[in-house]
């Protein structure tokens, strides 16, 4: 809304040449409509000012003489000169000169009040009722080109949180769907976009329900009727921006507000000093019947630095504003004003009672109230119609804007809301991971699947068999060989078919993989638990075949089992016993034949010694071979278990561990993004 004071010289004595004193008959404020042009360059300011003075330039080609009076600040000499040109048929030129003269007369008075020369052509000018006439025409210098405002700067903790969220989104794109990460991505984009823009301005939106009086409050803060008010609903059809200082064009462009809906407030040195840097936006009604109005409200509320919620005594408890806006934005309390408007309609102490009830509702919504020096929302009661309480709001708003911290606090609140929304996919409150016990159990299941215990027993039996062959009596080995040859195949245990063994081994492997996947996924959020299970299933493909190949290599015979150091002595003792038996037998045979003299004692003693000593040596060797045989079997079992565990680790445990490591990384980034000092459960 541009307020322009029209100073027209109504002096009826044009013959007083050189007289500088002017009479101002009346002053009239001209209020522009909502569709007035927006920001214009400073070079077009004179033309815009001349357009606001009536219809002086509507028909520049008209050659008929004009009956307009000369402007109030024009010298009398110029009046006579223009009268002569008018008589000569130069009315259009006179009209243009009149417009330029009026602008030149108004510019000094505007600067006299301490306000800088605006450059957008839509300036609500406030000039004094009397203007000091100058003997010579006043030349208004063009304003110097202003440097662009400094961009917004975030502090270290906020930058660290944003970097952590960016890293978190990058690590999670392959594990989470785009809809889950959409809000976090939006916060990062908006934070980057806001950081590139002015840090000296604070964008505050005025939002409210139909009939709450937000446009009236908007006009009261601006000091001039900018936004249309009335009984027709909805009155505000499009957002209107009002800026108290230069350099906010890019911020308003970000909101998508066209130039024709950008205004300047009433020029005042006090208001300029108090609200410098403020960009106020009047929004359409959030409960409007027009869908596009509600969409504009939601879009702009996501972009502004702060918001003033205007409620009235009738709708302050409306469920729409509490459930749709206030409760979801409870974390944005530090950048929120809640204003109870129209308190002039409440009698007596009713205003205090309604204000207390409003505070109660805000507390139920989870909104922290900024009372007793604590950070939170500012709650005020005022009347935009009578002006009661507007000064207090203007003072609070001025302090809020002067801090230059609203944009960072808004980004911090958006970041907190985004991380809270992501909490279910990053934290469950339970301990997650794969314990050593679970790893050992998985290795044991794979060892059972490949028959590690049976392989160890077979190796132990092979050791003992080798010991029996080396240290046993030849007669006993001959007897065992004979028994093995003559024993029929019937009556033996049924040998399991290779197909059954393979099927059983595959089932054991699959069961082992499912078990370890469930143990690893326990305590993880659903997306990461699913990723762990998928990694385990991918690794299990081809695992049974790999285990079979590995077992075949591990159990392949590599020669005879190693022999301990006492084996040669046992073999020598067994051979000696056999030789004694042979010598004793031959001696007895020679006595029977008569070759040797009869002497039964010595040959019988030799034979008895050989017969008893042979089994004794064999039994002793068998007892002595138990320990080495057991150790040999355990070593074979250990090798097979290690080979099976290595195969399972490479194919299943390592991919699962990689997923768990990725989850720990993203969880650390999530903790950084939340800004929590303690680990998030």
C-alpha positions as CSV (number, residue, x, y, z in Angstrom):
1,X,0.0,0.0,0.0
2,X,1.6,3.3,-1.0
3,X,0.5,6.3,0.8
4,X,1.2,9.4,-1.2
5,X,0.5,12.9,0.0
6,X,-0.7,15.1,-2.8
7,X,0.5,18.7,-2.5
8,X,-1.2,20.9,-5.0
9,X,-0.7,24.6,-5.2
10,X,-4.1,26.3,-5.1
11,X,-2.8,29.9,-5.2
12,X,-5.0,32.1,-7.3
13,X,-2.4,34.8,-7.8
14,X,-0.1,33.5,-10.6
15,X,1.1,37.0,-11.2
16,X,3.3,37.1,-8.1
17,X,6.5,36.2,-10.0
18,X,9.4,34.8,-7.8
19,X,7.3,34.2,-4.7
20,X,8.4,31.0,-3.0
21,X,5.7,30.6,-0.4
22,X,3.0,28.0,-1.2
23,X,-0.3,27.2,0.3
24,X,-1.3,23.6,0.8
25,X,-5.0,23.5,0.7
26,X,-5.5,19.8,1.7
27,X,-3.7,16.5,1.9
28,X,-5.2,13.3,0.5
29,X,-3.8,9.7,0.9
30,X,-4.1,7.7,-2.2
31,X,-4.3,3.9,-1.4
32,X,-3.1,1.6,-4.1
33,X,-4.9,-1.6,-4.9
34,X,-3.4,-5.1,-4.5
35,X,-2.6,-5.3,-8.2
36,X,-0.2,-2.3,-8.2
37,X,3.1,-2.9,-9.9
38,X,5.9,-4.3,-7.8
39,X,9.6,-3.4,-7.6
40,X,10.8,-0.9,-10.1
41,X,14.2,0.6,-10.7
42,X,15.2,3.9,-9.1
43,X,15.4,5.5,-12.6
44,X,11.7,5.1,-13.0
45,X,10.8,6.6,-9.6
46,X,10.0,10.0,-11.0
47,X,7.7,8.5,-13.6
48,X,5.9,6.4,-10.9
49,X,5.5,9.5,-8.7
50,X,4.0,11.5,-11.5
51,X,1.5,8.7,-12.3
52,X,0.3,8.9,-8.7
53,X,-0.6,12.6,-9.0
54,X,-3.7,12.0,-11.1
55,X,-4.2,11.8,-14.7
56,X,-1.6,14.4,-15.8
57,X,0.3,11.8,-18.0
58,X,-2.5,9.6,-19.2
59,X,-2.9,11.4,-22.6
60,X,0.5,12.8,-23.4
61,X,-0.5,13.3,-27.0
62,X,-3.5,15.5,-26.2
63,X,-2.9,19.0,-27.6
64,X,-5.8,20.7,-25.7
65,X,-4.8,23.2,-23.0
66,X,-4.9,21.8,-19.5
67,X,-6.7,23.6,-16.6
68,X,-4.5,22.0,-13.9
69,X,-2.9,24.2,-11.3
70,X,0.9,24.2,-11.1
71,X,2.4,22.1,-8.4
72,X,2.8,23.5,-5.0
73,X,6.6,23.5,-4.8
74,X,7.2,24.9,-8.2
75,X,8.6,28.5,-8.3
76,X,6.4,31.2,-9.6
77,X,8.8,31.9,-12.5
78,X,8.2,28.3,-13.7
79,X,4.4,28.9,-13.4
80,X,4.6,31.9,-15.8
81,X,6.8,29.9,-18.2
82,X,4.4,27.0,-18.2
83,X,1.5,29.3,-18.7
84,X,3.2,30.7,-21.8
85,X,4.0,27.2,-23.1
86,X,0.4,26.2,-22.5
87,X,-0.8,29.1,-24.5
88,X,1.5,28.0,-27.3
89,X,-0.1,24.5,-27.3
90,X,2.6,22.7,-25.3
91,X,0.2,21.2,-22.7
92,X,1.8,17.7,-22.7
93,X,5.3,19.0,-21.9
94,X,3.8,21.1,-19.1
95,X,2.2,18.1,-17.6
96,X,5.4,16.2,-17.6
97,X,7.3,19.1,-16.1
98,X,4.6,19.4,-13.4
99,X,5.1,15.8,-12.5
100,X,8.9,16.1,-12.3
101,X,8.6,19.2,-10.2
102,X,6.3,17.5,-7.8
103,X,8.6,14.6,-7.4
104,X,11.5,16.9,-6.8
105,X,9.5,18.8,-4.2
106,X,8.5,15.6,-2.3
107,X,12.0,14.0,-2.3
108,X,13.7,16.5,0.1
109,X,10.8,16.2,2.6
110,X,11.1,12.4,2.6
111,X,14.8,12.6,3.2
112,X,14.2,15.2,5.9
113,X,12.5,12.5,8.0
114,X,15.6,10.3,8.0
115,X,14.4,7.7,5.6
116,X,16.5,6.7,2.6
117,X,15.3,7.0,-0.9
118,X,13.5,3.8,-1.8
119,X,14.1,2.3,-5.2
120,X,11.2,0.0,-5.9
121,X,8.6,2.7,-6.9
122,X,6.0,1.5,-4.4
123,X,7.0,3.5,-1.4
124,X,4.5,4.7,1.2
125,X,5.7,8.2,1.5
126,X,4.9,10.4,4.5
127,X,5.6,14.1,3.9
128,X,5.0,17.0,6.1
129,X,1.9,19.1,5.7
130,X,4.0,22.1,4.8
131,X,7.0,22.1,2.4
132,X,9.7,24.6,2.3
133,X,9.7,26.2,-1.1
134,X,13.1,26.8,-2.7
135,X,14.0,29.7,-5.0
136,X,15.8,27.4,-7.4
137,X,14.6,23.9,-8.6
138,X,15.7,21.1,-6.3
139,X,17.8,18.4,-8.0
140,X,17.4,15.0,-6.4
141,X,20.6,12.9,-6.6
142,X,20.3,9.3,-7.6
143,X,20.8,6.9,-4.7
144,X,24.2,5.1,-4.7
145,X,24.2,1.5,-5.7
146,X,23.9,-0.6,-2.5
147,X,26.1,-3.6,-2.0
148,X,24.2,-6.9,-1.8
149,X,23.4,-8.0,1.8
150,X,25.7,-10.5,3.4
151,X,24.5,-14.1,3.0
152,X,23.3,-16.1,6.0
153,X,25.9,-17.8,8.1
154,X,25.2,-20.9,10.2
155,X,27.1,-21.6,13.4
156,X,29.4,-24.6,13.8
157,X,26.9,-27.0,15.5
158,X,24.2,-26.4,12.9
159,X,26.7,-26.8,10.0
160,X,27.9,-30.1,11.6
161,X,24.3,-31.3,11.9
162,X,23.5,-30.4,8.3
163,X,26.7,-32.2,7.1
164,X,25.8,-35.2,9.1
165,X,22.3,-35.3,7.7
166,X,23.7,-34.9,4.1
167,X,26.0,-37.9,4.8
168,X,23.2,-39.8,6.3
169,X,21.0,-39.4,3.3
170,X,23.9,-40.4,1.0
171,X,24.5,-43.6,2.9
172,X,20.9,-44.5,3.1
173,X,19.8,-44.0,-0.5
174,X,20.4,-47.7,-1.3
175,X,18.6,-48.9,1.8
176,X,15.6,-46.6,2.1
177,X,13.0,-45.5,-0.4
178,X,12.9,-41.9,-1.7
179,X,9.7,-41.1,0.1
180,X,11.3,-41.8,3.5
181,X,14.2,-39.5,2.7
182,X,12.1,-36.8,1.0
183,X,11.7,-34.5,4.0
184,X,15.4,-34.7,4.9
185,X,16.3,-33.9,1.3
186,X,13.9,-30.9,1.4
187,X,15.4,-29.6,4.6
188,X,18.9,-29.8,3.1
189,X,17.8,-28.1,-0.1
190,X,16.0,-25.3,1.8
191,X,18.9,-24.8,4.2
192,X,21.4,-24.5,1.3
193,X,19.0,-22.1,-0.6
194,X,18.4,-19.9,2.5
195,X,22.1,-19.8,3.3
196,X,22.8,-18.2,-0.1
197,X,20.4,-15.4,0.6
198,X,20.4,-12.4,2.9
199,X,21.3,-12.9,6.5
200,X,20.3,-9.3,7.4
201,X,16.6,-9.9,6.7
202,X,14.0,-12.0,8.6
203,X,11.0,-13.2,6.7
204,X,7.9,-13.4,8.9
205,X,4.5,-14.6,7.7
206,X,1.2,-13.7,9.2
207,X,-1.2,-16.6,9.1
208,X,-4.6,-17.1,10.5
209,X,-8.1,-18.3,9.9
210,X,-10.9,-16.6,8.1
211,X,-12.0,-13.4,9.9
212,X,-9.2,-13.5,12.4
213,X,-8.0,-10.0,11.4
214,X,-4.6,-10.9,10.2
215,X,-4.7,-8.5,7.3
216,X,-5.8,-5.7,9.7
217,X,-2.8,-6.6,11.9
218,X,-0.6,-6.6,8.8
219,X,-1.8,-3.1,7.9
220,X,-1.4,-1.9,11.5
221,X,2.3,-3.1,11.6
222,X,3.0,-1.5,8.2
223,X,1.3,1.8,9.3
224,X,-0.7,2.0,6.1
225,X,-3.5,0.0,4.5
226,X,-1.6,-2.4,2.3
227,X,-3.7,-5.6,2.5
228,X,-7.4,-5.4,1.6
229,X,-9.7,-5.9,4.6
230,X,-13.5,-6.3,4.7
231,X,-16.4,-8.6,5.3
232,X,-16.0,-10.4,2.0
233,X,-14.4,-13.9,2.5
234,X,-11.7,-14.7,1.6
235,X,-10.4,-11.2,1.5
236,X,-6.7,-12.1,1.0
237,X,-6.5,-14.1,-2.2
238,X,-2.7,-14.0,-2.7
239,X,0.3,-13.4,-0.4
240,X,1.5,-9.8,-0.1
241,X,5.0,-8.9,1.0
242,X,6.1,-5.8,2.8
243,X,9.8,-5.0,3.3
244,X,11.2,-2.5,5.8
245,X,14.6,-2.2,4.0
246,X,16.3,-2.9,0.7
247,X,18.0,-6.1,-0.3
248,X,15.1,-8.5,0.3
249,X,14.1,-9.0,-3.3
250,X,15.8,-12.4,-3.6
251,X,14.1,-13.6,-0.4
252,X,10.7,-12.5,-1.7
253,X,11.5,-14.2,-5.1
254,X,12.1,-17.4,-3.2
255,X,8.6,-17.2,-1.8
256,X,7.2,-16.8,-5.3
257,X,5.5,-13.5,-4.6
258,X,5.3,-11.4,-7.9
259,X,6.4,-7.8,-8.1
260,X,2.8,-6.4,-8.2
261,X,2.2,-7.8,-4.7
262,X,5.3,-6.3,-3.0
263,X,4.9,-3.2,-0.9
264,X,6.8,-0.8,1.4
265,X,5.5,0.4,4.8
266,X,4.9,3.9,5.9
267,X,8.2,5.7,6.1
268,X,9.0,6.6,9.6
269,X,12.4,6.9,11.3
270,X,11.2,5.1,14.4
271,X,9.6,2.2,12.5
272,X,12.6,2.0,10.2
273,X,15.0,1.7,13.1
274,X,12.8,-0.7,15.0
275,X,11.9,-3.1,12.2
276,X,14.9,-2.8,9.9
277,X,15.4,-6.1,8.1
278,X,11.8,-7.3,8.5
279,X,10.0,-8.8,5.6
280,X,6.4,-9.3,6.5
281,X,4.1,-11.6,4.4
282,X,0.3,-11.6,4.7
283,X,-0.9,-15.1,3.8
284,X,-4.4,-16.2,2.6
285,X,-6.7,-17.9,5.1
286,X,-5.4,-21.3,6.0
287,X,-9.0,-22.5,6.3
288,X,-10.1,-21.0,3.0
289,X,-12.6,-22.8,0.9
290,X,-10.3,-22.2,-2.1
291,X,-7.8,-25.1,-2.3
292,X,-5.2,-23.0,-4.0
293,X,-5.2,-20.6,-1.0
294,X,-4.4,-23.4,1.4
295,X,-1.7,-24.7,-0.9
296,X,-0.1,-21.3,-1.0
297,X,-0.2,-21.1,2.8
298,X,1.4,-24.5,3.2
299,X,4.1,-23.7,0.6
300,X,5.1,-20.4,2.1
301,X,5.0,-21.6,5.7
302,X,7.7,-24.1,4.7
303,X,10.0,-21.3,3.5
304,X,9.6,-18.3,5.9
305,X,11.9,-17.8,8.9
306,X,9.1,-17.2,11.4
307,X,5.3,-17.1,11.6
308,X,2.8,-15.0,13.5
309,X,-0.4,-17.0,14.1
310,X,-3.4,-14.7,14.5
311,X,-6.4,-16.2,16.3
312,X,-9.6,-14.6,17.4
313,X,-11.8,-15.2,20.5
314,X,-14.1,-17.4,18.4
315,X,-11.7,-19.7,16.6
316,X,-8.6,-19.8,18.9
317,X,-9.5,-23.4,19.8
318,X,-10.4,-24.5,16.3
319,X,-9.1,-28.0,15.7
320,X,-7.9,-27.1,12.2
321,X,-5.2,-24.8,13.3
322,X,-4.1,-26.9,16.2
323,X,-4.1,-30.3,14.5
324,X,-2.9,-29.2,11.1
325,X,-0.4,-26.5,12.0
326,X,0.4,-25.8,15.6
327,X,0.9,-29.4,16.8
328,X,3.1,-30.5,13.9
329,X,5.1,-27.3,14.3
330,X,5.6,-27.6,18.0
331,X,9.3,-27.9,17.6
332,X,9.3,-24.4,15.9
333,X,8.2,-22.6,19.0
334,X,11.2,-20.3,19.1
335,X,10.2,-18.8,15.7
336,X,6.5,-18.6,16.4
337,X,4.3,-15.8,17.7
338,X,0.7,-16.5,18.7
339,X,-1.5,-13.4,18.8
340,X,-5.0,-13.3,20.2
341,X,-6.6,-10.5,18.1
342,X,-9.9,-8.7,18.6
343,X,-9.6,-8.5,22.4
344,X,-11.6,-5.3,22.2
345,X,-14.7,-7.6,21.7
346,X,-14.2,-9.2,25.1
347,X,-15.6,-7.5,28.1
348,X,-13.8,-7.1,31.4
349,X,-11.4,-9.9,32.4
350,X,-12.6,-12.2,29.6
351,X,-9.5,-11.3,27.5
352,X,-7.2,-12.7,30.2
353,X,-9.3,-15.8,30.6
354,X,-9.2,-16.5,26.9
355,X,-5.5,-15.8,26.7
356,X,-4.9,-18.3,29.6
357,X,-7.0,-20.9,27.8
358,X,-5.0,-20.3,24.6
359,X,-1.8,-20.9,26.6
360,X,-3.2,-24.1,27.9
361,X,-4.1,-25.3,24.4
362,X,-0.6,-24.5,23.2
363,X,0.9,-26.4,26.1
364,X,-1.2,-29.4,25.2
365,X,0.0,-29.1,21.6
366,X,3.6,-29.4,22.9
367,X,4.6,-25.8,22.1
368,X,7.0,-24.4,24.6
369,X,6.0,-20.9,25.7
370,X,8.6,-18.2,25.9
371,X,7.9,-17.1,29.5
372,X,10.3,-16.2,32.4
373,X,13.2,-15.9,30.0
374,X,12.9,-19.4,28.6
375,X,13.0,-20.0,24.8
376,X,9.6,-20.6,23.2
377,X,6.7,-19.0,21.5
378,X,5.6,-15.5,22.2
379,X,1.9,-15.2,23.1
380,X,0.3,-11.8,23.1
381,X,-3.2,-10.3,23.1
382,X,-4.0,-7.2,21.1
383,X,-6.6,-5.4,19.0
384,X,-5.5,-4.5,15.5
385,X,-8.6,-2.3,15.2
386,X,-8.0,-0.1,18.2
387,X,-4.2,-0.5,18.2
388,X,-4.2,-1.8,21.8
389,X,-1.2,-4.2,22.1
390,X,0.2,-3.6,18.6
391,X,3.1,-1.6,20.0
392,X,4.1,-4.5,22.3
393,X,4.0,-6.8,19.3
394,X,6.0,-4.4,17.2
395,X,8.6,-4.1,20.0
396,X,8.8,-7.9,20.4
397,X,9.0,-8.3,16.6
398,X,11.8,-5.7,16.5
399,X,13.9,-7.5,19.1
400,X,13.3,-10.8,17.3
401,X,14.4,-9.3,13.9
402,X,17.4,-7.5,15.5
403,X,18.8,-10.8,16.7
404,X,19.3,-12.0,13.1
405,X,18.9,-15.6,14.3
406,X,15.4,-16.6,13.2
407,X,16.6,-18.2,9.9
408,X,19.1,-20.4,11.7
409,X,16.6,-21.4,14.4
410,X,14.0,-22.2,11.7
411,X,16.5,-24.5,9.9
412,X,17.5,-26.1,13.2
413,X,13.8,-26.8,14.0
414,X,13.2,-28.2,10.5
415,X,16.3,-30.4,11.0
416,X,15.0,-31.6,14.3
417,X,11.7,-32.5,12.8
418,X,13.2,-34.3,9.9
419,X,15.5,-36.4,12.2
420,X,12.6,-37.2,14.5
421,X,10.6,-38.4,11.5
422,X,13.6,-40.6,10.5
423,X,14.0,-42.1,14.0
424,X,12.1,-45.3,13.4
425,X,14.4,-46.2,10.5
426,X,17.6,-45.6,12.5
427,X,17.0,-46.3,16.1
428,X,14.9,-49.0,17.9
429,X,16.1,-48.8,21.4
430,X,17.5,-52.3,21.3
431,X,21.1,-53.5,21.0
432,X,21.9,-54.6,17.5
433,X,24.8,-56.6,16.1
434,X,26.2,-60.1,15.7
435,X,27.7,-61.5,18.8
436,X,30.6,-63.9,18.9
437,X,28.3,-66.6,20.3
438,X,26.1,-66.3,17.1
439,X,29.2,-66.5,14.9
440,X,30.5,-69.7,16.7
441,X,27.0,-71.2,16.5
442,X,26.9,-70.6,12.8
443,X,30.4,-72.1,12.3
444,X,29.3,-75.1,14.4
445,X,26.2,-75.6,12.2
446,X,28.3,-75.5,9.0
447,X,30.8,-78.0,10.6
448,X,27.9,-80.3,11.3
449,X,26.7,-80.0,7.8
450,X,30.0,-81.0,6.3
451,X,30.5,-83.8,8.9
452,X,33.5,-82.4,10.8
453,X,32.9,-84.6,13.8
454,X,32.7,-87.7,11.6
455,X,35.8,-86.7,9.8
456,X,37.7,-86.3,13.1
457,X,36.5,-89.7,14.3
458,X,37.6,-91.3,11.0
459,X,41.0,-89.7,11.4
460,X,41.3,-91.1,14.9
461,X,40.3,-94.6,13.8
462,X,42.8,-94.4,11.0
463,X,45.5,-93.6,13.5
464,X,44.6,-96.5,15.7
465,X,44.3,-98.8,12.7
466,X,47.8,-97.8,11.6
467,X,49.1,-98.3,15.1
468,X,47.5,-101.8,15.3
469,X,49.1,-102.7,12.0
470,X,52.5,-101.6,13.1
471,X,52.4,-102.9,16.7
472,X,49.9,-105.8,16.6
473,X,50.8,-109.5,16.5
474,X,51.0,-111.0,13.0
475,X,48.6,-113.8,14.0
476,X,45.9,-111.4,15.3
477,X,46.2,-109.3,12.1
478,X,45.9,-112.5,10.0
479,X,42.8,-113.5,12.0
480,X,41.1,-110.1,11.6
481,X,41.8,-110.2,7.9
482,X,40.3,-113.6,7.7
483,X,37.2,-112.5,9.7
484,X,36.7,-109.6,7.4
485,X,36.8,-111.8,4.3
486,X,34.4,-114.5,5.6
487,X,31.8,-112.2,7.3
488,X,28.7,-111.9,5.0
489,X,27.4,-108.4,4.1
490,X,24.0,-109.1,5.7
491,X,23.3,-107.8,9.1
492,X,25.3,-104.6,8.6
493,X,23.8,-101.1,9.1
494,X,22.2,-99.6,6.1
495,X,24.4,-97.0,4.6
496,X,22.7,-93.7,3.8
497,X,22.6,-92.9,0.1
498,X,24.7,-90.0,-1.1
499,X,21.6,-88.2,-2.3
500,X,20.1,-88.3,1.2
501,X,23.3,-87.1,2.7
502,X,23.4,-84.2,0.3
503,X,19.8,-83.2,0.9
504,X,20.4,-83.3,4.7
505,X,23.6,-81.2,4.4
506,X,21.8,-78.6,2.3
507,X,19.0,-78.3,4.8
508,X,21.5,-77.8,7.6
509,X,23.2,-75.1,5.7
510,X,20.0,-73.3,4.9
511,X,18.9,-73.5,8.5
512,X,22.3,-72.2,9.7
513,X,22.0,-69.2,7.3
514,X,18.5,-68.4,8.4
515,X,19.4,-68.6,12.1
516,X,22.5,-66.3,11.8
517,X,20.5,-63.8,9.6
518,X,17.8,-63.6,12.3
519,X,20.4,-63.2,15.0
520,X,22.1,-60.4,13.1
521,X,18.9,-58.6,12.2
522,X,17.6,-58.6,15.7
523,X,17.3,-55.1,17.1
524,X,17.7,-53.4,13.7
525,X,15.1,-51.1,12.2
526,X,13.0,-52.9,9.5
527,X,14.9,-51.6,6.4
528,X,18.3,-52.5,7.8
529,X,17.1,-55.9,9.1
530,X,15.7,-56.6,5.6
531,X,19.1,-55.6,4.1
532,X,20.9,-57.9,6.5
533,X,18.7,-60.9,5.6
534,X,19.0,-60.2,1.9
535,X,22.8,-60.1,2.2
536,X,22.7,-63.5,4.0
537,X,20.5,-65.0,1.4
538,X,22.7,-63.8,-1.4
539,X,25.7,-65.3,0.3
540,X,24.0,-68.6,0.9
541,X,23.6,-69.2,-2.8
542,X,26.2,-71.8,-3.8
543,X,27.3,-72.3,-0.2
544,X,26.5,-76.0,0.0
545,X,28.5,-76.7,-3.1
546,X,31.4,-74.7,-1.8
547,X,31.4,-76.5,1.4
548,X,31.4,-79.9,-0.3
549,X,34.4,-78.9,-2.4
550,X,36.1,-77.6,0.6
551,X,35.4,-80.7,2.6
552,X,36.7,-82.9,-0.2
553,X,40.0,-81.0,-0.2
554,X,40.3,-80.9,3.5
555,X,39.7,-84.7,4.0
556,X,41.7,-85.9,1.1
557,X,44.3,-88.5,2.2
558,X,47.8,-87.0,2.4
559,X,49.6,-90.2,3.2
560,X,49.9,-92.3,6.3
561,X,49.3,-90.6,9.7
562,X,52.5,-89.5,11.4
563,X,54.0,-92.0,13.9
564,X,55.3,-91.1,17.4
565,X,58.8,-91.8,18.5
566,X,58.0,-94.9,20.5
567,X,56.6,-96.8,17.4
568,X,60.0,-98.2,16.4
569,X,60.5,-99.6,19.9
570,X,57.1,-101.2,19.9
571,X,57.6,-102.7,16.4
572,X,61.0,-104.1,17.6
573,X,59.4,-105.5,20.7
574,X,56.6,-107.1,18.8
575,X,59.1,-108.5,16.3
576,X,61.2,-109.9,19.2
577,X,58.1,-111.6,20.6
578,X,57.3,-113.1,17.3
579,X,61.0,-114.3,16.9
580,X,60.9,-115.8,20.4
581,X,57.7,-117.7,19.5
582,X,59.4,-118.9,16.3
583,X,62.6,-120.0,18.0
584,X,60.7,-121.7,20.8
585,X,58.6,-123.6,18.3
586,X,61.5,-124.7,16.1
587,X,63.4,-125.8,19.2
588,X,60.5,-128.0,20.3
589,X,60.1,-129.3,16.8
590,X,63.8,-130.2,16.7
591,X,63.5,-132.1,20.0
592,X,60.5,-133.9,18.6
593,X,62.4,-134.9,15.5
594,X,65.4,-135.7,17.5
595,X,67.7,-133.2,16.1
596,X,68.3,-131.5,19.5
597,X,68.6,-132.9,22.9
598,X,65.4,-133.0,24.9
599,X,65.0,-129.9,27.0
600,X,61.4,-128.6,27.2
601,X,61.9,-125.8,29.7
602,X,63.8,-123.4,27.5
603,X,61.8,-123.7,24.3
604,X,58.5,-123.7,26.2
605,X,59.7,-120.6,28.1
606,X,60.6,-118.9,24.8
607,X,57.3,-119.7,23.3
608,X,55.2,-118.6,26.3
609,X,57.2,-115.4,26.4
610,X,56.5,-114.7,22.8
611,X,52.9,-115.7,23.0
612,X,52.2,-113.6,26.0
613,X,54.5,-110.8,25.1
614,X,53.1,-110.2,21.7
615,X,49.5,-109.3,22.8
616,X,51.0,-107.4,25.7
617,X,53.0,-105.3,23.4
618,X,50.0,-104.8,21.2
619,X,47.8,-103.8,24.1
620,X,50.4,-101.4,25.4
621,X,50.8,-99.8,22.0
622,X,47.0,-99.5,21.7
623,X,46.8,-97.7,25.1
624,X,49.7,-95.5,24.2
625,X,48.1,-94.7,20.8
626,X,44.9,-93.4,22.3
627,X,46.2,-89.9,23.1
628,X,48.0,-89.3,19.7
629,X,45.0,-90.8,17.9
630,X,42.6,-88.5,19.7
631,X,44.7,-85.5,19.0
632,X,45.1,-86.5,15.4
633,X,41.3,-86.8,15.1
634,X,40.7,-83.5,16.8
635,X,43.2,-81.8,14.5
636,X,41.4,-83.2,11.5
637,X,38.1,-82.0,12.9
638,X,39.5,-78.6,13.7
639,X,40.9,-78.2,10.1
640,X,37.5,-79.1,8.7
641,X,35.7,-76.8,11.1
642,X,38.1,-73.9,10.2
643,X,37.6,-74.5,6.5
644,X,33.8,-74.6,6.9
645,X,33.9,-71.5,9.1
646,X,36.1,-69.7,6.6
647,X,33.8,-70.5,3.7
648,X,30.7,-69.4,5.7
649,X,32.5,-66.2,6.8
650,X,33.5,-65.2,3.3
651,X,30.1,-65.9,1.8
652,X,27.6,-65.0,4.6
653,X,29.2,-63.4,7.7
654,X,31.3,-60.8,5.9
655,X,28.4,-59.4,3.8
656,X,26.2,-59.4,6.9
657,X,29.0,-57.6,8.9
658,X,29.3,-55.1,6.1
659,X,25.6,-54.3,6.4
660,X,25.9,-54.0,10.1
661,X,28.9,-51.7,9.7
662,X,27.0,-49.5,7.3
663,X,24.1,-49.3,9.8
664,X,26.5,-48.3,12.6
665,X,27.9,-45.6,10.3
666,X,24.5,-44.2,9.4
667,X,23.5,-44.4,13.1
668,X,26.5,-42.3,14.1
669,X,25.6,-39.8,11.4
670,X,22.0,-39.8,12.7
671,X,23.2,-39.1,16.2
672,X,25.3,-36.2,14.9
673,X,22.3,-34.9,12.9
674,X,20.0,-34.9,15.9
675,X,22.6,-33.0,17.9
676,X,22.2,-35.3,20.8
677,X,25.1,-35.4,23.3
678,X,24.3,-39.0,24.3
679,X,23.9,-42.0,21.9
680,X,20.4,-42.4,20.5
681,X,18.7,-45.6,21.7
